[in-house]
Amino acid sequence: MEQDMEQEQDFSLYYDDDTRVKRAIYTHVVYIGKNLFLPFHCSIKKDMDREKVIEEKLVRAVKKIGGLALKFVSPGYDGMPDRLLLIAKGRVAFVEVKAKGKKPRPLQVARHKKLRELGFKVYVLDDEKQIETIIQEVLKDDT
């Protein structure tokens, strides 16, 4: 297979002769699907780091009250919240963790709506100050 390489900003593009598709070899871009790539800027990494810090604080806070804040992964069903909270007396809630000021994507909003229609509590957490309020709301749940 012969590959034609061309340099373009932070990544190299080549043509795959077998599939006739332009592909990228990248180190500084993010693949977003359907052969779409976005440059990976430092601000994206910072947002991911901030989100991770908030998520870790949520996990510790829920653990402190004897509950679990499980990482929720749903293969084949994208857009589900990041964490599944399991708290005493069968209390369950979903939490979408975002970097401060960031909003859920449209697919995530649709998933949150469906979960709420099914009777589950769903929260979007983008500030560690919200953690205590979320836990208190889940604890007072009388359903």
Secondary structure, 3 states (H helix, E strand, C coil): CCEEEEEECCEEEEEECCCCEEEEEECCEEEEECCEEEECCHHHHHHHHHHHHHHHHHHHHHHHCCCEEEECCCCCCCCCCCEEEEECCCEEEEEEECCCCCCCCHHHHHHHHHHHHCCCEEEEECCHHHHHHHHHHHHCCCC
